[in-house]
Each structure stands twice: as structure tokens, then as C-alpha cells.
């Protein structure tokens, strides 16, 4: 279960993978080496008009049914087991309907050493 990841080193590296994009979005700035839960990161979504667009989003999941401030959500919802995600309350709806592209060059599990 990987909770940390590293973004691509350059726009060229990401462009090689996602060749359909022809320009660098303004929000794709130098990401930190280690992206941690709650960091704001660029992701690619399909907007309401059906077009792909880059937005900044929180690396974590706040379920739509959570009411209150984001800081009040205490569960570690940045990680899910693929076998359980389709049925767990926090992940069930995003698993079915809300997909995005997260540029990353590697993932790893933080060990706290």
C-alpha cells in the first residue's frame, strides 16, 4: 500500500507518456521530490464539457458525504486495497465515477525510519 509518490522529473517526461497534450499547463510547476498526503498536486480530469484539463488537487480523498471542514477529516484516505475499494464507503463512488490521471514516476510505502 503506497502512500508516497514522486512526480515526473520534467514536463518532457510526462509529455512522452501523455502525448496527447501539446502544451505545459501553468499549474505544472516543480513538484517536491516526495509528495505526501494532503499536498496539492496537478492532476488531469475530464471537465463537465468532456475536455481534459489540469487542476491542482489534494493528494488524498475526502468522501462526498463528509460534512465539515477538510481539516476535520481524520481518516487516512489516500490509500485503499484494490480488493476492498469497490465496496468501502469512502471509495465506492469514486471507484465507479471519479477518475483522474496523476503524473508519477514511482510510488513507495513510507516506513517512518
N, C-alpha and C positions, 0 to 999 in steps of 0.2 A: 504494500500500500504506500504509494509515493505521495508525499505532501509537499515536497520542494521540487522546483524545476529551474532550468536555465533557459533563457530565451536565446534566439539565434544571435550570433555574433555581429552580423551585418544585415542590412536590407537585402543585399545581393544574395546572401544565403537563403533568406526567406523567399525572395523572388524566384529563385531556382526551383523551390518546392511548389510555390503557388504562382506559376507562370501566367495565370490569367489577369493578374494585377499589373498595371502598367506604370503606376507612379507610387511614390512613397507617401503614405498619409502623414499629416502633420503630427499625429499623436504617437507615431512610432519613433520615439526618442531612445537614447541609450538606456536600456533596462539594466538594473543591478544584476550582478553575477548570480546572486541567489534570490530568487523570487519566493517570498514567503506568503502564507495565508494572510489575507487582508490587504496585501499590496495592490495598488491599482496597476493594471497591465492592459496592453492593447489586445483586443480580440476581434475577430471578424464575425459579424452576424448578418442575417438576412433581414432587412428592414420591412416595414409594412407595405412598401411598394414592390417588394420582391427583389430588390437590389442588394448586393453585398456591400457592407460598409464597415469601417473600422471604428470602434469605440473603446473607451477606457472602461474597464470593469474591475470589480473586486475579485481577487483570487480566493474564492470561497463561494458557498451557496447560502443564501438567505431564502428559505422557503416562502412562497407567496402567502401562505397562511399565517406567517409571523406578523403580529401587530405590535408596534412599538419601535423604538429606536434600534438601528442596526447594532449599536454597541451593547444592547441588551440580549442579543442572540449569543448564547454561550456555548452552544454545541459546536463540535469540530466537524463542520460540514464541507470540508474541502476534499474529502476522500470517501470513497464508497467501494464496497466489494461488488464486482460486476454481477455476481450471482444473486446479490440481495437488492441492488439498486432499483430494479423494476417494481419492487413491492414495498420498499420502505417509504413511509410517509413523506420525508423530506425530499426524496429523489424521484418518486413515482411520476409526477407531472413533468419535471424537466427531462426525465429519461424518454418520455413519449414525444414531447413537443418542442423543447427548447435546446437547440443545438448551436454550437459555435465552433470556430477554429481558434485554437490557442497556439501561437507560434512558440515552439520549444525545441531545443536541441538535445535535451536529456531530462530525465526525471530521476529522483533518488529519494530514499527514505532518510529523514533526519534522525540521527542517533542520539543527539544531546550529549556528546562526549566533551 
